[in-house]
Amino acid sequence: MRPTLPRPPKALLLDDDPAVLRLLGRALWAHGLAVLAAADGKGGLDLLLEELLGLDVLVVDLDLPGRDAWAMLRLIRDAGGEEELRVVVLADRAAPEVHARLLAAGADAVVDRADGPEEAARAALAAAASRRDRGPAAPRRSGRRETARSRPSLPALPALSPASSMASP
């Protein structure tokens, strides 16, 4: 029996700007992440539902057409109860109160677009690494929404075989 190699972390990048998809997609790939991408909320939701168990991090535009970051966070954290998938939101100079609300809604990081693709890629890599490094989940406290910093995590999924890992962009 051949040993399976650990799969690279997998990111889903959702942004309607083709330049962001290209530049941030390359930066994510250069940092060792396998990358899937979509340019709108519908395509992003389809990919999210198809790939959820294999994703490590979602990088989503705050103002994504069709399903913005707020809607994605509600779907993932509240409706779906998904705690393990890390979410990084790309924002255009978000006010401090918007930043705080995104974190309270379940985002793991909020990155200003002006900081560039490298900063967003570093935040996504750190978020993906934190997902993989966490141990078994702590029990949730009933009746209280956990914050982004204190949210428990499920154990990491077993590694996929190399044949099923994603190719570079």
C-alpha positions in Angstrom: 0.0 0.0 0.0 1.4 3.4 -1.0 1.4 6.1 1.7 -0.8 9.1 0.9 0.9 12.4 0.8 -0.8 15.3 2.6 -2.8 17.4 0.2 -2.1 21.1 -0.1 -4.6 23.4 1.6 -7.4 24.3 -0.7 -8.9 27.8 -1.1 -12.0 28.9 -2.8 -11.6 32.5 -4.1 -14.8 34.5 -4.9 -14.4 37.9 -6.5 -16.0 39.6 -9.4 -12.8 41.5 -10.4 -10.9 39.4 -13.0 -7.6 41.1 -12.0 -8.1 40.0 -8.4 -9.0 36.5 -9.4 -5.8 36.3 -11.5 -3.4 38.1 -9.1 -4.7 36.7 -5.8 -5.2 33.3 -7.3 -1.5 33.3 -8.3 -0.4 34.6 -4.9 -2.4 31.8 -3.2 -1.0 29.2 -5.5 2.6 30.6 -4.9 2.0 30.1 -1.2 1.1 26.4 -1.8 -2.6 26.5 -1.8 -4.7 24.7 -4.4 -7.2 27.3 -5.8 -10.7 27.2 -7.1 -12.4 30.4 -8.2 -15.7 32.0 -9.2 -16.6 35.5 -10.3 -20.1 35.7 -8.7 -22.2 34.4 -5.8 -24.1 31.8 -7.7 -20.9 30.1 -9.1 -19.2 30.5 -5.8 -22.1 28.9 -3.9 -22.1 26.0 -6.4 -18.4 25.4 -5.9 -18.7 25.8 -2.1 -21.4 23.1 -2.0 -19.5 20.8 -4.2 -16.1 21.2 -2.4 -17.1 22.0 1.2 -15.5 19.0 2.8 -12.2 19.5 0.9 -11.9 23.3 1.4 -9.7 24.8 4.0 -10.4 28.5 3.4 -12.9 30.7 1.6 -11.6 34.1 0.4 -14.7 36.2 -0.5 -15.3 39.7 -1.7 -17.4 41.7 0.7 -19.5 43.0 -2.2 -19.6 39.9 -4.4 -22.6 40.1 -6.8 -25.3 37.5 -6.2 -24.2 36.5 -2.7 -21.9 38.8 -0.8 -19.7 38.0 2.1 -22.5 38.7 4.6 -24.7 36.2 2.9 -21.9 33.6 2.7 -21.2 34.0 6.4 -24.8 33.5 7.3 -25.1 30.5 5.1 -21.8 28.9 6.3 -21.9 29.8 10.0 -25.6 30.0 10.9 -27.7 28.0 8.4 -25.0 25.3 7.8 -23.4 25.3 11.3 -20.0 25.0 9.6 -17.3 25.9 12.1 -14.2 24.4 10.5 -14.0 26.3 7.2 -12.0 29.4 7.6 -13.3 32.6 5.9 -11.2 35.6 4.8 -13.2 38.7 3.6 -11.7 41.1 1.1 -13.0 44.6 1.8 -12.4 48.1 0.4 -11.4 50.2 3.4 -14.0 48.8 5.7 -14.9 51.0 8.6 -13.8 49.6 12.0 -17.4 48.8 12.9 -17.9 46.8 9.7 -14.6 45.0 10.4 -15.9 44.1 13.9 -19.3 43.0 12.6 -17.7 40.7 10.0 -15.6 39.1 12.7 -18.6 38.7 15.0 -20.5 37.1 12.1 -17.9 34.5 11.7 -15.1 35.8 9.5 -11.7 34.7 10.6 -9.9 37.7 9.0 -10.8 40.9 7.1 -8.2 42.1 4.6 -8.2 45.5 3.0 -7.9 45.2 -0.8 -5.4 48.1 -0.8 -3.0 45.9 1.1 -2.6 43.8 -2.1 -2.8 40.2 -3.1 0.2 39.1 -1.0 -1.3 40.3 2.3 -4.6 38.5 1.4 -2.7 35.4 0.5 -0.8 35.5 3.8 -4.1 35.9 5.7 -5.7 33.0 3.8 -2.6 30.8 4.4 -2.6 31.6 8.1 -6.4 30.8 8.3 -5.9 27.5 6.5 -3.0 26.6 8.7 -5.0 27.4 11.8 -7.7 25.0 10.6 -5.3 22.2 10.1 -3.4 22.8 13.4 -6.5 22.7 15.7 -7.3 19.7 17.7 -10.7 18.2 18.4 -13.6 20.6 18.9 -14.5 22.0 22.2 -18.2 21.7 23.0 -20.2 24.8 22.0 -21.8 26.9 24.8 -25.5 26.8 24.3 -27.5 30.0 23.7 -24.4 32.1 22.8 -22.8 32.8 19.5 -19.1 32.2 19.6 -16.8 35.0 18.3 -14.3 34.5 15.5 -11.5 34.3 17.9 -13.1 31.7 20.3 -15.0 29.6 17.8 -14.3 25.9 18.3 -13.1 23.8 15.4 -13.8 20.2 14.2 -10.9 17.8 13.8 -9.1 18.0 10.5 -10.3 15.7 7.7 -8.0 12.9 6.5 -5.7 13.7 3.6 -7.0 13.1 0.1 -5.0 11.0 -2.3 -2.6 13.0 -4.6 -4.8 12.2 -7.7 -7.7 14.1 -6.2 -5.8 17.3 -5.4 -6.4 20.4 -7.4 -4.1 21.6 -10.1 -2.6 25.1 -10.2 -4.4 28.0 -11.9 
